[in-house]
Amino acid sequence: MAKPIDPDARATLRGGLPDRYLTPDDIAEMFEVPLETVYQWRKKRTGPPGFRIGKHLRYDPADVRAYVAQRKDADRNAA
């Protein structure tokens, strides 16, 4: 059964992340980037930190929040 598509996935970041580990699909949807970009971030270690549960890649919502805050601070300091 396919999960319903959130019409505005960024609302998840604004309203609070779900109380579960996030999948690469969740990350791609939230940041409105292709799934391949999420995998490239992981490979280059430039995106939110992920971890493996067996063969499955997951993201901790707290780490994603921290990543977003870090990116915002970096952009403010660069401006």
Stockholm file with secondary structure:
# STOCKHOLM 1.0

chainA/1-79         MAKPIDPDARATLRGGLPDRYLTPDDIAEMFEVPLETVYQWRKKRTGPPGFRIGKHLRYDPADVRAYVAQRKDADRNAA
#=GR chainA/1-79 SS CCCCCCTTTHHHHHHCCCSSCBCHHHHHHHHTCCHHHHHHHHHHTCSSCEEEETTEEEECHHHHHHHHHHHHHHHHHHC
#=GC SS_cons        CCCCCCTTTHHHHHHCCCSSCBCHHHHHHHHTCCHHHHHHHHHHTCSSCEEEETTEEEECHHHHHHHHHHHHHHHHHHC
//
